[in-house]
Amino acid sequence: MKVRSGRHGSKFWESMLAVIEDERLKRYPGLYLLISSAIKQIDYPDAFETALEVRLVEEKFNEWDSSWGLLFTEESGKRAQFVRQMLRRLVRTEKVPTESDQRELRASFLALEIALRVDTGVYAVEFAEIERNFRSYDSVPHPENIATE
């Protein structure tokens, strides 16, 4: 939501933005937990009793998205849509995701994780030293641009 100061009704939009930001701070941690856990299962499969269950991740992701997806910004919405499409594709194939599939899924989860952090202002706080890792969404390859083997 873009708020322009000085326009008629800007106080209303500013208060709406505050409500949305508050809801993001309440709701995003649930999605963040899901995708962060999935990334860990991809990165450290030996540390878990079972392999990443893509169907279960898709079900939980879709459930969260159906309830709270309206809180996404344009960027996080695009990232979430890509994750949804990828999960759907992997579930439809009904096979264990290949290493390439897992790399692509990990990258899409990471991109969404970053978008959630930006939406909530975490990166604005965490990276006061702008020269550290994250400078923009472009510092993480977009999943569509990841070469698969």
Secondary structure, 3 states (H helix, E strand, C coil): CCCCCCCCCHHHHHHHHHHHHHHHHHHHHHHHHHHHHHHHHHHCHHHCCCCCCHHHHHHHHHHHHHHHHHHCCHHHHHHHHHHHHHHHHHHHHCCCCCHHHHHHHHHHHHHHHHHHHHHHCHHHHHCCCCCCCCCCHHHCCCHHHCCCC
